[in-house]
């Protein structure tokens, strides 16, 4: 025979847990659900200027000493980027000053255009 306290707690949990889940979904209707790829936010393109320090054609990457990127709260720094299209490497030479556009792709930053 179950005690009245256990029956009361079981009844309370049966009612309370679904209500709590529903309340959480009302705050964030996507909580616990994978968003389809087409519904994800567009990739943001950033612009910067810099000087080419190294080109690695085999890896499809370039090291740039670039100025600040305000949108990302980056100070001026030297860092590596990959290039979206290896044809862009033809526009790059050590010590050349460039204006470029890039996107964040996973944990990497990818140059999409060079001017």
Secondary structure by P-SEA (a helix, b strand, c coil): cccaaaaaaaaaaaccaaaaaaaaaaacccccccccccccccbbbbbbbbbbccccccccbbbbbcccccccccccccbbbbbccccccccccccccccbbbbbcccbbbbcccc
